[in-house]
Amino acid sequence: MEHTDTDFGLSRLLCEWYDTHKRDLPWRHSRDPYIIWISEIILQQTRVAQGLDYFNRFVERFPDIRSLAEASEDEVLKYWQGLGYYSRARNLHAAARFMETHYEARFPQTYQEVRALKGIGDYTAAAIVSFAWNLPYAVVDGNVYRVLARFFGIDTPIDTGAGKKYFAELAQRLLPPKRAGLHNQAMMELGALQCVPQTPNCTLCPLADACVAYANETVSLLPVKQGRTKSRDRFFHYFYILYKGKTFLQKRVGKDIWKGLYEFPLIETNEACEWPELSRTHEFERLFSGISKLTWQSTSPLYKHVLSHQTLYTTFYQLEINEAGELPHGFHMIPTEDLDQYAIPRLIQKYLDSLVGNMK
Ligand code: SF4
């Protein structure tokens, strides 16, 4: 796409607005690509208000590439606990290790090299190189899709290959090379604060005079999405097993959610299943074989936990055993008071919090 006369006029309006309306966020005071990288990955997980705490704790403990590279994966996951999408934390760690080995613990200086790092896609690479070094790469995130779709009145679905390509080219065309970082941040901030998903107050918008969706009253219809990916239901049964002040955890491995996090012994079933049925399953027998006395103590309410593309229906059973027996390979027996030293999924944390709440 060629530049038109109005392209950089739009950028000027955005940057003037940004100058007076931008939020004062800690990572905006830095042009260190490491700080920008961490903040961007955290903000892909959560809202700014919650992300701030995570960001501050994370960069305090891991202030640079080297400290992150030299930490254990368990510790990195612990600092990530509660944010979800743990593969992103593992990728951060792997990319830091790669940079330590191949780039003397510094960020590589080109878009292509940054883009090649583990866990860094087009958006994050463009954010890092434009915010840190003002390189002319346009960012396209959810905020940018929304602003562009509305301002230009584009109804091409944003979740198709053709739509992604079209918006990426448009965003690139609008980018003034000399103030790439500022323009990118201004566009994203307008989407985050002004051109919000639900009922933006267009009368306050600096782009209102030329906004196609505002003029055509199609703001609420844009951007268009083609369709959602079907979600699948899973049924988890966790066993919080108590044995002389200790309990049992295993580390999740394999290609599934929460890889690298710790969890209680788990049985997954294909459909909803109550205790009598569950206790007769082959998996249950295998898990508790070798234990002569097992006392059921409580069953939690059903937890519904929605992740992208799957919904987990989970029940926790608290059980007591009188001998450790021979629990299957891979279980760690740990004192219950040490549970908070392990990175565990937020769902399990919620359950543990409810036990503390019940005791109060
Ligand atoms: S006028 Fe309204 S729809 Fe158009 S860019 Fe501004 S906030 Fe978004």
Boltz pocket constraint, residues with backbone or C-beta under 6 A from the ligand:
constraints:
  - pocket:
      binder: B
      contacts: [[A, 146], [A, 147], [A, 150], [A, 151], [A, 194], [A, 195], [A, 196], [A, 200], [A, 201], [A, 202], [A, 205], [A, 206], [A, 207], [A, 208], [A, 211], [A, 212], [A, 213], [A, 214], [A, 219]]
      max_distance: 6.0
